[in-house]
Amino acid sequence: MKIESAKYLQSKVVDENVSTSTDNIGIIATIDGKSWTVPLDPANSDYAEIMRLVDAGELTIEPADE
């Protein structure tokens, strides 16, 4: 498996006072040339591999689009 890129996916919530909050809800990753949404779950093998690559300094997870 080759993970080529990773970027956080956010959920935006707007409350009645028009303030927004954002939470990372997953990672959009390009794996073997295809785009996948990976949950932020340590039990998920793709997430575990992404985090291993991040810890090894071989991959950076880009921030989510605003």
PDB file of N, CA, C and O in Angstrom, chain B, residues numbered from 101:
ATOM      1  N   MET B 101       0.847  -1.173   0.000  1.00  0.00           N
ATOM      2  CA  MET B 101       0.000   0.000   0.000  1.00  0.00           C
ATOM      3  C   MET B 101       0.890   1.233   0.000  1.00  0.00           C
ATOM      4  O   MET B 101       1.818   1.341   0.801  1.00  0.00           O
ATOM      5  N   LYS B 102       0.597   2.169  -0.912  1.00  0.00           N
ATOM      6  CA  LYS B 102       1.349   3.419  -0.974  1.00  0.00           C
ATOM      7  C   LYS B 102       0.406   4.578  -0.666  1.00  0.00           C
ATOM      8  O   LYS B 102      -0.542   4.841  -1.405  1.00  0.00           O
ATOM      9  N   ILE B 103       0.687   5.262   0.438  1.00  0.00           N
ATOM     10  CA  ILE B 103      -0.105   6.433   0.812  1.00  0.00           C
ATOM     11  C   ILE B 103       0.631   7.657   0.288  1.00  0.00           C
ATOM     12  O   ILE B 103       1.717   7.991   0.761  1.00  0.00           O
ATOM     13  N   GLU B 104       0.031   8.321  -0.694  1.00  0.00           N
ATOM     14  CA  GLU B 104       0.691   9.422  -1.387  1.00  0.00           C
ATOM     15  C   GLU B 104       0.432  10.778  -0.743  1.00  0.00           C
ATOM     16  O   GLU B 104       1.299  11.651  -0.769  1.00  0.00           O
ATOM     17  N   SER B 105      -0.753  10.962  -0.166  1.00  0.00           N
ATOM     18  CA  SER B 105      -1.078  12.239   0.477  1.00  0.00           C
ATOM     19  C   SER B 105      -2.192  12.021   1.486  1.00  0.00           C
ATOM     20  O   SER B 105      -2.924  11.033   1.439  1.00  0.00           O
ATOM     21  N   ALA B 106      -2.296  12.977   2.399  1.00  0.00           N
ATOM     22  CA  ALA B 106      -3.350  12.908   3.417  1.00  0.00           C
ATOM     23  C   ALA B 106      -3.749  14.323   3.809  1.00  0.00           C
ATOM     24  O   ALA B 106      -2.907  15.214   3.917  1.00  0.00           O
ATOM     25  N   LYS B 107      -5.046  14.516   4.019  1.00  0.00           N
ATOM     26  CA  LYS B 107      -5.572  15.829   4.386  1.00  0.00           C
ATOM     27  C   LYS B 107      -6.764  15.618   5.313  1.00  0.00           C
ATOM     28  O   LYS B 107      -7.613  14.763   5.063  1.00  0.00           O
ATOM     29  N   TYR B 108      -6.818  16.410   6.390  1.00  0.00           N
ATOM     30  CA  TYR B 108      -7.935  16.284   7.318  1.00  0.00           C
ATOM     31  C   TYR B 108      -9.246  16.675   6.650  1.00  0.00           C
ATOM     32  O   TYR B 108      -9.276  17.545   5.779  1.00  0.00           O
ATOM     33  N   LEU B 109     -10.317  16.031   7.064  1.00  0.00           N
ATOM     34  CA  LEU B 109     -11.678  16.336   6.652  1.00  0.00           C
ATOM     35  C   LEU B 109     -12.391  16.870   7.885  1.00  0.00           C
ATOM     36  O   LEU B 109     -12.333  16.260   8.952  1.00  0.00           O
ATOM     37  N   GLN B 110     -13.067  18.012   7.741  1.00  0.00           N
ATOM     38  CA  GLN B 110     -13.732  18.632   8.885  1.00  0.00           C
ATOM     39  C   GLN B 110     -15.237  18.682   8.705  1.00  0.00           C
ATOM     40  O   GLN B 110     -15.759  18.743   7.591  1.00  0.00           O
ATOM     41  N   SER B 111     -15.907  18.655   9.832  1.00  0.00           N
ATOM     42  CA  SER B 111     -17.343  18.894   9.890  1.00  0.00           C
ATOM     43  C   SER B 111     -17.527  20.283  10.479  1.00  0.00           C
ATOM     44  O   SER B 111     -16.950  20.598  11.520  1.00  0.00           O
ATOM     45  N   LYS B 112     -18.314  21.104   9.832  1.00  0.00           N
ATOM     46  CA  LYS B 112     -18.550  22.461  10.331  1.00  0.00           C
ATOM     47  C   LYS B 112     -19.962  22.558  10.878  1.00  0.00           C
ATOM     48  O   LYS B 112     -20.924  22.122  10.245  1.00  0.00           O
ATOM     49  N   VAL B 113     -20.068  23.135  12.060  1.00  0.00           N
ATOM     50  CA  VAL B 113     -21.359  23.311  12.714  1.00  0.00           C
ATOM     51  C   VAL B 113     -21.559  24.798  12.956  1.00  0.00           C
ATOM     52  O   VAL B 113     -20.696  25.465  13.526  1.00  0.00           O
ATOM     53  N   VAL B 114     -22.697  25.309  12.522  1.00  0.00           N
ATOM     54  CA  VAL B 114     -23.029  26.715  12.746  1.00  0.00           C
ATOM     55  C   VAL B 114     -24.174  26.750  13.749  1.00  0.00           C
ATOM     56  O   VAL B 114     -25.228  26.154  13.529  1.00  0.00           O
ATOM     57  N   ASP B 115     -23.949  27.461  14.859  1.00  0.00           N
ATOM     58  CA  ASP B 115     -25.031  27.548  15.843  1.00  0.00           C
ATOM     59  C   ASP B 115     -25.901  28.770  15.567  1.00  0.00           C
ATOM     60  O   ASP B 115     -25.647  29.521  14.625  1.00  0.00           O
ATOM     61  N   GLU B 116     -26.910  28.962  16.378  1.00  0.00           N
ATOM     62  CA  GLU B 116     -27.870  30.051  16.156  1.00  0.00           C
ATOM     63  C   GLU B 116     -27.249  31.433  16.249  1.00  0.00           C
ATOM     64  O   GLU B 116     -27.832  32.393  15.744  1.00  0.00           O
ATOM     65  N   ASN B 117     -26.096  31.568  16.873  1.00  0.00           N
ATOM     66  CA  ASN B 117     -25.419  32.865  16.978  1.00  0.00           C
ATOM     67  C   ASN B 117     -24.401  33.064  15.857  1.00  0.00           C
ATOM     68  O   ASN B 117     -23.599  33.996  15.905  1.00  0.00           O
ATOM     69  N   VAL B 118     -24.432  32.204  14.864  1.00  0.00           N
ATOM     70  CA  VAL B 118     -23.575  32.252  13.690  1.00  0.00           C
ATOM     71  C   VAL B 118     -22.097  32.035  14.033  1.00  0.00           C
ATOM     72  O   VAL B 118     -21.220  32.443  13.272  1.00  0.00           O
ATOM     73  N   SER B 119     -21.824  31.415  15.141  1.00  0.00           N
ATOM     74  CA  SER B 119     -20.440  31.028  15.389  1.00  0.00           C
ATOM     75  C   SER B 119     -20.259  29.623  14.827  1.00  0.00           C
ATOM     76  O   SER B 119     -21.201  28.832  14.783  1.00  0.00           O
ATOM     77  N   THR B 120     -19.083  29.338  14.414  1.00  0.00           N
ATOM     78  CA  THR B 120     -18.833  28.025  13.834  1.00  0.00           C
ATOM     79  C   THR B 120     -17.830  27.262  14.677  1.00  0.00           C
ATOM     80  O   THR B 120     -16.941  27.838  15.304  1.00  0.00           O
ATOM     81  N   SER B 121     -17.995  25.986  14.674  1.00  0.00           N
ATOM     82  CA  SER B 121     -16.996  25.121  15.284  1.00  0.00           C
ATOM     83  C   SER B 121     -16.660  24.052  14.259  1.00  0.00           C
ATOM     84  O   SER B 121     -17.516  23.619  13.488  1.00  0.00           O
ATOM     85  N   THR B 122     -15.436  23.644  14.262  1.00  0.00           N
ATOM     86  CA  THR B 122     -15.012  22.620  13.315  1.00  0.00           C
ATOM     87  C   THR B 122     -14.321  21.505  14.074  1.00  0.00           C
ATOM     88  O   THR B 122     -13.588  21.739  15.035  1.00  0.00           O
ATOM     89  N   ASP B 123     -14.564  20.324  13.635  1.00  0.00           N
ATOM     90  CA  ASP B 123     -13.927  19.149  14.205  1.00  0.00           C
ATOM     91  C   ASP B 123     -13.392  18.301  13.064  1.00  0.00           C
ATOM     92  O   ASP B 123     -14.057  18.126  12.043  1.00  0.00           O
ATOM     93  N   ASN B 124     -12.186  17.775  13.244  1.00  0.00           N
ATOM     94  CA  ASN B 124     -11.674  16.810  12.282  1.00  0.00           C
ATOM     95  C   ASN B 124     -12.472  15.526  12.459  1.00  0.00           C
ATOM     96  O   ASN B 124     -12.572  14.993  13.564  1.00  0.00           O
ATOM     97  N   ILE B 125     -13.039  15.036  11.362  1.00  0.00           N
ATOM     98  CA  ILE B 125     -13.851  13.823  11.434  1.00  0.00           C
ATOM     99  C   ILE B 125     -13.244  12.672  10.640  1.00  0.00           C
ATOM    100  O   ILE B 125     -13.748  11.551  10.688  1.00  0.00           O
ATOM    101  N   GLY B 126     -12.176  12.941   9.920  1.00  0.00           N
ATOM    102  CA  GLY B 126     -11.540  11.900   9.132  1.00  0.00           C
ATOM    103  C   GLY B 126     -10.363  12.462   8.371  1.00  0.00           C
ATOM    104  O   GLY B 126      -9.988  13.624   8.528  1.00  0.00           O
ATOM    105  N   ILE B 127      -9.789  11.611   7.544  1.00  0.00           N
ATOM    106  CA  ILE B 127      -8.666  11.986   6.694  1.00  0.00           C
ATOM    107  C   ILE B 127      -9.006  11.564   5.273  1.00  0.00           C
ATOM    108  O   ILE B 127      -9.428  10.432   5.035  1.00  0.00           O
ATOM    109  N   ILE B 128      -8.820  12.475   4.337  1.00  0.00           N
ATOM    110  CA  ILE B 128      -8.933  12.125   2.924  1.00  0.00           C
ATOM    111  C   ILE B 128      -7.524  11.762   2.475  1.00  0.00           C
ATOM    112  O   ILE B 128      -6.626  12.604   2.479  1.00  0.00           O
ATOM    113  N   ALA B 129      -7.338  10.514   2.091  1.00  0.00           N
ATOM    114  CA  ALA B 129      -6.005  10.035   1.736  1.00  0.00           C
ATOM    115  C   ALA B 129      -5.999   9.486   0.317  1.00  0.00           C
ATOM    116  O   ALA B 129      -6.965   8.868  -0.132  1.00  0.00           O
ATOM    117  N   THR B 130      -4.895   9.722  -0.376  1.00  0.00           N
ATOM    118  CA  THR B 130      -4.693   9.091  -1.671  1.00  0.00           C
ATOM    119  C   THR B 130      -3.856   7.851  -1.418  1.00  0.00           C
ATOM    120  O   THR B 130      -2.688   7.936  -1.037  1.00  0.00           O
ATOM    121  N   ILE B 131      -4.473   6.695  -1.637  1.00  0.00           N
ATOM    122  CA  ILE B 131      -3.836   5.406  -1.382  1.00  0.00           C
ATOM    123  C   ILE B 131      -3.837   4.626  -2.683  1.00  0.00           C
ATOM    124  O   ILE B 131      -4.892   4.345  -3.253  1.00  0.00           O
ATOM    125  N   ASP B 132      -2.645   4.279  -3.148  1.00  0.00           N
ATOM    126  CA  ASP B 132      -2.493   3.552  -4.414  1.00  0.00           C
ATOM    127  C   ASP B 132      -3.236   4.242  -5.554  1.00  0.00           C
ATOM    128  O   ASP B 132      -3.851   3.588  -6.395  1.00  0.00           O
ATOM    129  N   GLY B 133      -3.170   5.587  -5.570  1.00  0.00           N
ATOM    130  CA  GLY B 133      -3.742   6.363  -6.656  1.00  0.00           C
ATOM    131  C   GLY B 133      -5.232   6.643  -6.555  1.00  0.00           C
ATOM    132  O   GLY B 133      -5.793   7.296  -7.435  1.00  0.00           O
ATOM    133  N   LYS B 134      -5.892   6.161  -5.494  1.00  0.00           N
ATOM    134  CA  LYS B 134      -7.328   6.387  -5.329  1.00  0.00           C
ATOM    135  C   LYS B 134      -7.582   7.183  -4.056  1.00  0.00           C
ATOM    136  O   LYS B 134      -6.849   7.059  -3.075  1.00  0.00           O
ATOM    137  N   SER B 135      -8.631   8.003  -4.084  1.00  0.00           N
ATOM    138  CA  SER B 135      -8.996   8.812  -2.927  1.00  0.00           C
ATOM    139  C   SER B 135      -9.897   8.003  -1.994  1.00  0.00           C
ATOM    140  O   SER B 135     -10.887   7.409  -2.420  1.00  0.00           O
ATOM    141  N   TRP B 136      -9.527   7.995  -0.711  1.00  0.00           N
ATOM    142  CA  TRP B 136     -10.281   7.275   0.309  1.00  0.00           C
ATOM    143  C   TRP B 136     -10.534   8.197   1.489  1.00  0.00           C
ATOM    144  O   TRP B 136      -9.710   9.060   1.793  1.00  0.00           O
ATOM    145  N   THR B 137     -11.660   8.023   2.152  1.00  0.00           N
ATOM    146  CA  THR B 137     -11.916   8.700   3.418  1.00  0.00           C
ATOM    147  C   THR B 137     -11.608   7.703   4.525  1.00  0.00           C
ATOM    148  O   THR B 137     -12.168   6.608   4.574  1.00  0.00           O
ATOM    149  N   VAL B 138     -10.704   8.107   5.413  1.00  0.00           N
ATOM    150  CA  VAL B 138     -10.237   7.223   6.480  1.00  0.00           C
ATOM    151  C   VAL B 138     -10.728   7.773   7.818  1.00  0.00           C
ATOM    152  O   VAL B 138     -10.487   8.941   8.125  1.00  0.00           O
ATOM    153  N   PRO B 139     -11.414   6.950   8.621  1.00  0.00           N
ATOM    154  CA  PRO B 139     -11.882   7.434   9.925  1.00  0.00           C
ATOM    155  C   PRO B 139     -10.721   7.621  10.899  1.00  0.00           C
ATOM    156  O   PRO B 139      -9.675   6.986  10.766  1.00  0.00           O
ATOM    157  N   LEU B 140     -10.920   8.496  11.874  1.00  0.00           N
ATOM    158  CA  LEU B 140      -9.905   8.732  12.906  1.00  0.00           C
ATOM    159  C   LEU B 140     -10.049   7.657  13.981  1.00  0.00           C
ATOM    160  O   LEU B 140     -10.449   7.934  15.112  1.00  0.00           O
ATOM    161  N   ASP B 141      -9.718   6.440  13.604  1.00  0.00           N
ATOM    162  CA  ASP B 141      -9.896   5.281  14.480  1.00  0.00           C
ATOM    163  C   ASP B 141      -8.608   4.471  14.506  1.00  0.00           C
ATOM    164  O   ASP B 141      -8.229   3.890  13.489  1.00  0.00           O
ATOM    165  N   PRO B 142      -7.927   4.419  15.650  1.00  0.00           N
ATOM    166  CA  PRO B 142      -6.672   3.668  15.736  1.00  0.00           C
ATOM    167  C   PRO B 142      -6.810   2.195  15.350  1.00  0.00           C
ATOM    168  O   PRO B 142      -5.818   1.565  14.985  1.00  0.00           O
ATOM    169  N   ALA B 143      -8.016   1.637  15.424  1.00  0.00           N
ATOM    170  CA  ALA B 143      -8.223   0.244  15.038  1.00  0.00           C
ATOM    171  C   ALA B 143      -8.307   0.078  13.518  1.00  0.00           C
ATOM    172  O   ALA B 143      -8.238  -1.043  13.014  1.00  0.00           O
ATOM    173  N   ASN B 144      -8.455   1.185  12.786  1.00  0.00           N
ATOM    174  CA  ASN B 144      -8.517   1.141  11.323  1.00  0.00           C
ATOM    175  C   ASN B 144      -7.105   1.000  10.777  1.00  0.00           C
ATOM    176  O   ASN B 144      -6.234   1.802  11.113  1.00  0.00           O
ATOM    177  N   SER B 145      -6.863   0.001   9.948  1.00  0.00           N
ATOM    178  CA  SER B 145      -5.502  -0.272   9.463  1.00  0.00           C
ATOM    179  C   SER B 145      -4.946   0.864   8.608  1.00  0.00           C
ATOM    180  O   SER B 145      -3.747   1.134   8.665  1.00  0.00           O
ATOM    181  N   ASP B 146      -5.780   1.533   7.820  1.00  0.00           N
ATOM    182  CA  ASP B 146      -5.291   2.656   7.016  1.00  0.00           C
ATOM    183  C   ASP B 146      -4.898   3.826   7.912  1.00  0.00           C
ATOM    184  O   ASP B 146      -3.865   4.458   7.692  1.00  0.00           O
ATOM    185  N   TYR B 147      -5.721   4.118   8.924  1.00  0.00           N
ATOM    186  CA  TYR B 147      -5.391   5.189   9.866  1.00  0.00           C
ATOM    187  C   TYR B 147      -4.090   4.862  10.607  1.00  0.00           C
ATOM    188  O   TYR B 147      -3.230   5.727  10.769  1.00  0.00           O
ATOM    189  N   ALA B 148      -3.954   3.626  11.049  1.00  0.00           N
ATOM    190  CA  ALA B 148      -2.738   3.216  11.764  1.00  0.00           C
ATOM    191  C   ALA B 148      -1.506   3.398  10.881  1.00  0.00           C
ATOM    192  O   ALA B 148      -0.465   3.845  11.364  1.00  0.00           O
ATOM    193  N   GLU B 149      -1.608   3.061   9.607  1.00  0.00           N
ATOM    194  CA  GLU B 149      -0.468   3.218   8.697  1.00  0.00           C
ATOM    195  C   GLU B 149      -0.171   4.691   8.443  1.00  0.00           C
ATOM    196  O   GLU B 149       0.995   5.084   8.394  1.00  0.00           O
ATOM    197  N   ILE B 150      -1.205   5.510   8.282  1.00  0.00           N
ATOM    198  CA  ILE B 150      -0.993   6.949   8.109  1.00  0.00           C
ATOM    199  C   ILE B 150      -0.245   7.508   9.313  1.00  0.00           C
ATOM    200  O   ILE B 150       0.729   8.244   9.153  1.00  0.00           O
ATOM    201  N   MET B 151      -0.693   7.164  10.511  1.00  0.00           N
ATOM    202  CA  MET B 151      -0.051   7.685  11.718  1.00  0.00           C
ATOM    203  C   MET B 151       1.378   7.154  11.871  1.00  0.00           C
ATOM    204  O   MET B 151       2.248   7.861  12.379  1.00  0.00           O
ATOM    205  N   ARG B 152       1.624   5.920  11.436  1.00  0.00           N
ATOM    206  CA  ARG B 152       2.987   5.383  11.475  1.00  0.00           C
ATOM    207  C   ARG B 152       3.893   6.208  10.569  1.00  0.00           C
ATOM    208  O   ARG B 152       5.016   6.543  10.945  1.00  0.00           O
ATOM    209  N   LEU B 153       3.404   6.534   9.375  1.00  0.00           N
ATOM    210  CA  LEU B 153       4.187   7.339   8.437  1.00  0.00           C
ATOM    211  C   LEU B 153       4.407   8.751   8.969  1.00  0.00           C
ATOM    212  O   LEU B 153       5.488   9.315   8.801  1.00  0.00           O
ATOM    213  N   VAL B 154       3.395   9.324   9.608  1.00  0.00           N
ATOM    214  CA  VAL B 154       3.538  10.655  10.214  1.00  0.00           C
ATOM    215  C   VAL B 154       4.604  10.610  11.303  1.00  0.00           C
ATOM    216  O   VAL B 154       5.487  11.467  11.348  1.00  0.00           O
ATOM    217  N   ASP B 155       4.524   9.614  12.179  1.00  0.00           N
ATOM    218  CA  ASP B 155       5.498   9.483  13.273  1.00  0.00           C
ATOM    219  C   ASP B 155       6.915   9.278  12.751  1.00  0.00           C
ATOM    220  O   ASP B 155       7.880   9.711  13.381  1.00  0.00           O
ATOM    221  N   ALA B 156       7.040   8.616  11.597  1.00  0.00           N
ATOM    222  CA  ALA B 156       8.353   8.364  11.000  1.00  0.00           C
ATOM    223  C   ALA B 156       8.857   9.563  10.200  1.00  0.00           C
ATOM    224  O   ALA B 156       9.983   9.548   9.704  1.00  0.00           O
ATOM    225  N   GLY B 157       8.029  10.603  10.074  1.00  0.00           N
ATOM    226  CA  GLY B 157       8.424  11.784   9.312  1.00  0.00           C
ATOM    227  C   GLY B 157       8.332  11.601   7.811  1.00  0.00           C
ATOM    228  O   GLY B 157       8.923  12.372   7.054  1.00  0.00           O
ATOM    229  N   GLU B 158       7.598  10.588   7.370  1.00  0.00           N
ATOM    230  CA  GLU B 158       7.485  10.283   5.945  1.00  0.00           C
ATOM    231  C   GLU B 158       6.211  10.834   5.304  1.00  0.00           C
ATOM    232  O   GLU B 158       6.053  10.784   4.085  1.00  0.00           O
ATOM    233  N   LEU B 159       5.302  11.360   6.133  1.00  0.00           N
ATOM    234  CA  LEU B 159       4.031  11.876   5.631  1.00  0.00           C
ATOM    235  C   LEU B 159       3.577  13.007   6.545  1.00  0.00           C
ATOM    236  O   LEU B 159       3.761  12.952   7.761  1.00  0.00           O
ATOM    237  N   THR B 160       2.988  14.021   5.948  1.00  0.00           N
ATOM    238  CA  THR B 160       2.388  15.120   6.704  1.00  0.00           C
ATOM    239  C   THR B 160       0.911  15.171   6.351  1.00  0.00           C
ATOM    240  O   THR B 160       0.543  15.121   5.177  1.00  0.00           O
ATOM    241  N   ILE B 161       0.066  15.272   7.368  1.00  0.00           N
ATOM    242  CA  ILE B 161      -1.367  15.422   7.123  1.00  0.00           C
ATOM    243  C   ILE B 161      -1.648  16.912   6.981  1.00  0.00           C
ATOM    244  O   ILE B 161      -1.435  17.688   7.913  1.00  0.00           O
ATOM    245  N   GLU B 162      -2.124  17.299   5.813  1.00  0.00           N
ATOM    246  CA  GLU B 162      -2.420  18.702   5.539  1.00  0.00           C
ATOM    247  C   GLU B 162      -3.678  19.121   6.295  1.00  0.00           C
ATOM    248  O   GLU B 162      -4.547  18.289   6.555  1.00  0.00           O
ATOM    249  N   PRO B 163      -3.785  20.407   6.652  1.00  0.00           N
ATOM    250  CA  PRO B 163      -5.007  20.870   7.315  1.00  0.00           C
ATOM    251  C   PRO B 163      -6.193  20.834   6.352  1.00  0.00           C
ATOM    252  O   PRO B 163      -6.025  20.869   5.133  1.00  0.00           O
ATOM    253  N   ALA B 164      -7.377  20.765   6.919  1.00  0.00           N
ATOM    254  CA  ALA B 164      -8.605  20.750   6.118  1.00  0.00           C
ATOM    255  C   ALA B 164      -8.814  22.090   5.430  1.00  0.00           C
ATOM    256  O   ALA B 164      -8.324  23.123   5.884  1.00  0.00           O
ATOM    257  N   ASP B 165      -9.551  22.053   4.326  1.00  0.00           N
ATOM    258  CA  ASP B 165      -9.948  23.296   3.662  1.00  0.00           C
ATOM    259  C   ASP B 165     -10.897  24.053   4.574  1.00  0.00           C
ATOM    260  O   ASP B 165     -11.684  23.457   5.309  1.00  0.00           O
ATOM    261  N   GLU B 166     -10.811  25.363   4.515  1.00  0.00           N
ATOM    262  CA  GLU B 166     -11.718  26.179   5.336  1.00  0.00           C
ATOM    263  C   GLU B 166     -12.966  26.518   4.577  1.00  0.00           C
ATOM    264  O   GLU B 166     -13.846  27.198   5.106  1.00  0.00           O
TER     265      GLU B 166
END
